[in-house]
Amino acid sequence: MSTFEHGVLKFEHRVLKFTWGWKGFDYAAMEKELNELGAQGWEAVGTIVPSVGAGQSIEIGIIVKRSLA
């Protein structure tokens, strides 16, 4: 079901960006979006959490991938 080109498995990637809100990060919304994407074949493979100031993060990036079929 995966796409191979010259013997190499091919993937597509996305970076989801979640921003600090009035009451912090909306983890329930993050989980909901990740579950919806998971049902479409996406898999979380990494995070990006840049820091500003005294080590505070105002956004979270989640890297997802899925096999090209």
N, C-alpha and C positions, 0 to 999 in steps of 0.2 A: 504494500500500500504506500510505501515511501518512494520518492522520486530519486533515482540514481542517474547521474550523468558521469560517464567515464569512471564508473565504480565509486563515485562520491555521493554520499547521502546529502540531500539539499534541505535547508531549513529557511523559514522566514522568521524575522524577529520584530518585536515592537517594544517600545519603552513606555510604560504607563507612568504618569506623573500625578502625585497626590500632594496637595498643598496644606500646610498648617491652617486650620480654620479658627473660628472664634473660640471653640472649646478644645482645640488640639486637632489631632488627626482623626478623621472619621473612619475608624477601623472597620465598622460594620459595612460601610459603603465599599471600602477596599476589598473586603472579603466577598461581598456580593459580586463585584465586577470580576474578581479572580475566578469565582465559581462559574460565572457565565462564560468566561473565556475558556475555562477548563472543559466545559461541556462542548466547546467548539474545537477541542484538540490542542489548545495552548497550554504550555507548561511554564511555570515560573522557574527561572534559572539563575537569577541574581538580583541584587539590589544596588542602588546608588543613593547614598545618603550624604549629600554635601553639608558641611558645617559652616556656620557663620558666627561671628562674635566669639563668645566664650564656649565654643563647642556645641552651639544650638543648631538644630536642623529645622528648616522651614518647609522643606519638601522632601518627599521620598520618591525615588524612581524604582520601578520594578521591571526587570527585563523578562520578557516572555518569548518563547519560541514554539513553533510547531513545524512538523514535517510537511514538505510540499508533496501533495498527493496527486 
